Amino acid sequence: MLFVGNSAKGRIAEIMDTKSLDAEFFVRVSVTSGGCSGLSYQLDFDNESQENDQVFEDNGVKVVTDLKSFLYLCNTTLEFSGGLEGKGFYFDNPNASRTCGCGESFSV
């Protein structure tokens, strides 16, 4: 399961409204090689399903990831932090053994 915190839910709704994205769109999360810790998170809006997609809905937000990425993301919560020292979207990933200082990459 992938989870969506209240802070992320609010920010996702704002972005979808600003970009006039309809209910067909969902949040696509993936993990790619790269970053200073070895793996990086990718976060986009999408409206096309792919083969082997894993689909979750939490807190009223539909989140989709590919099967390979899900192995790294299982039980992860998407959060959002704003303000002067906010990080933007970030992932609370219990599978990560190490994260970089900016929080955009991790290793397992």
C-alpha positions in Angstrom: 0.0 0.0 0.0 1.0 3.6 -0.6 -0.3 6.3 1.7 -1.1 10.0 1.2 -0.8 12.3 4.2 -3.3 15.2 4.7 -0.6 17.8 3.8 0.1 16.0 0.4 -3.7 15.6 -0.3 -4.3 19.3 0.0 -1.3 20.3 -2.2 -2.3 17.7 -4.8 -5.8 19.1 -4.9 -4.4 22.6 -5.4 -2.1 21.6 -8.2 -4.8 19.6 -10.0 -7.2 22.6 -9.7 -4.5 25.1 -11.0 -3.7 22.9 -13.9 -7.3 22.1 -14.6 -6.7 18.3 -14.4 -9.9 16.3 -14.3 -10.7 13.2 -12.2 -9.1 10.9 -14.9 -5.7 12.1 -13.6 -3.8 10.4 -10.8 -0.5 10.7 -9.1 2.2 8.4 -10.6 5.1 7.6 -8.3 8.2 5.8 -9.5 11.7 5.0 -8.4 14.6 5.5 -10.8 18.4 5.0 -10.6 20.3 8.1 -9.7 20.7 10.7 -7.1 23.4 11.0 -4.5 22.1 7.9 -2.5 21.5 5.6 -5.5 17.7 5.8 -6.1 15.5 8.8 -6.8 11.8 9.4 -6.5 9.8 10.5 -9.5 6.4 12.2 -9.0 4.1 13.1 -11.9 0.4 13.5 -12.8 -0.8 10.9 -15.4 -4.0 9.7 -16.9 -2.8 6.6 -18.8 -2.5 3.2 -17.1 0.4 1.0 -17.9 0.7 -2.8 -17.8 1.7 -4.0 -14.3 0.6 -0.8 -12.6 -0.2 -1.1 -8.9 -3.2 1.1 -8.1 -3.9 2.5 -4.6 -6.3 5.0 -3.2 -5.7 6.7 0.1 -7.2 9.8 1.7 -9.2 10.4 -1.5 -6.1 10.4 -3.8 -5.4 7.8 -6.4 -1.7 6.8 -6.5 -0.3 4.5 -9.2 3.2 3.0 -9.4 4.8 0.3 -11.5 5.5 -3.1 -9.9 9.3 -2.6 -9.8 9.0 0.7 -8.0 6.4 -0.7 -5.6 9.1 -3.0 -4.2 10.9 0.1 -2.9 7.8 2.0 -2.0 5.7 -0.5 -0.1 4.1 1.2 3.0 5.5 4.6 2.0 3.6 7.8 2.8 3.7 10.8 0.5 3.8 14.1 2.5 4.1 17.8 1.7 5.9 20.5 3.7 5.6 24.1 2.8 6.8 27.4 4.3 10.2 29.0 4.3 12.1 25.9 5.0 9.6 23.5 3.4 10.8 20.6 1.3 7.8 20.4 -1.0 6.7 16.8 -1.6 8.7 14.2 0.3 8.4 10.5 1.0 8.3 8.9 4.5 9.8 5.5 3.3 10.3 2.8 6.0 12.3 0.8 3.4 15.0 3.4 3.0 18.2 2.6 4.9 19.8 5.9 4.0 18.5 9.2 2.5 20.4 12.2 1.1 20.2 15.6 2.8 17.7 17.0 0.3 15.4 13.9 0.7 15.1 13.3 -3.0 17.2 10.1 -3.2 17.6 7.1 -1.0 19.1 3.6 -0.8 17.8 0.3 0.6 
